[in-house]
Amino acid sequence: MTRASTAIDALSRRNPDAFRLAQAVSFAVVVDRALLRAARVAFVPDADAGAEADLIMHGQLESDSGYTIMGAD
């Protein structure tokens, strides 16, 4: 198992809403905060903003998966 797959598995166990949100935006190469918010509202409506924060703060996904989640400016 790669580091990225291990990190994704850990995220799915720790915060299932964040995992579903990651799946919803997985088609994008770059995910900015506006896209993340829109995807959460549209595709994971029961999730709170904590799901967004978990993805923004989850550095392992950013560094190993080949796509970038844009965090704070």
C-alpha positions as CSV (number, residue, x, y, z in Angstrom):
1,M,0.0,0.0,0.0
2,T,1.4,3.4,-0.9
3,R,1.6,6.4,1.4
4,A,-1.2,8.1,-0.5
5,S,-3.5,5.1,-0.3
6,T,-2.7,4.7,3.4
7,A,-3.5,8.4,4.0
8,I,-6.8,8.1,2.0
9,D,-7.8,5.0,4.0
10,A,-7.1,6.9,7.3
11,L,-9.1,9.9,6.1
12,S,-12.1,7.6,5.2
13,R,-12.0,6.2,8.7
14,R,-11.5,9.5,10.6
15,N,-13.9,11.6,8.6
16,P,-16.2,9.8,6.2
17,D,-17.7,13.1,5.0
18,A,-14.3,14.5,4.1
19,F,-13.6,11.2,2.2
20,R,-16.9,11.6,0.2
21,L,-16.0,15.2,-0.5
22,A,-12.5,14.1,-1.8
23,Q,-14.3,11.6,-4.0
24,A,-16.6,14.4,-5.3
25,V,-13.6,16.6,-6.3
26,S,-11.3,13.9,-7.5
27,F,-11.9,14.8,-11.1
28,A,-10.2,18.2,-10.6
29,V,-6.4,18.8,-10.9
30,V,-6.6,21.9,-8.7
31,V,-9.2,22.3,-6.0
32,D,-9.6,25.8,-4.6
33,R,-11.7,26.7,-1.6
34,A,-14.7,27.9,-3.7
35,L,-14.8,24.6,-5.6
36,L,-14.5,22.6,-2.4
37,R,-17.4,24.5,-0.8
38,A,-19.6,24.2,-3.8
39,A,-18.9,20.4,-4.0
40,R,-19.7,20.0,-0.3
41,V,-23.0,21.8,-0.6
42,A,-23.9,20.0,-3.9
43,F,-22.6,16.5,-3.3
44,V,-22.2,16.0,0.4
45,P,-25.0,18.2,1.8
46,D,-25.0,16.6,5.3
47,A,-21.3,17.4,5.8
48,D,-20.2,20.4,7.7
49,A,-17.3,22.8,7.0
50,G,-15.0,20.5,9.0
51,A,-15.0,18.1,6.0
52,E,-13.5,20.9,3.9
53,A,-11.0,21.8,6.7
54,D,-9.9,18.2,6.9
55,L,-9.1,18.1,3.2
56,I,-7.3,21.4,3.2
57,M,-5.2,20.4,6.2
58,H,-4.6,16.8,4.9
59,G,-1.1,17.5,3.5
60,Q,-0.4,13.8,2.5
61,L,-3.2,13.9,-0.1
62,E,-1.7,17.1,-1.6
63,S,1.8,15.8,-1.8
64,D,1.3,12.2,-2.9
65,S,-1.8,12.1,-5.0
66,G,-0.9,14.3,-8.0
67,Y,-3.5,17.0,-7.3
68,T,-3.5,20.0,-5.2
69,I,-6.0,21.4,-2.7
70,M,-5.5,25.1,-2.3
71,G,-5.6,26.1,1.4
72,A,-5.2,29.4,3.1
73,D,-3.6,32.2,1.1
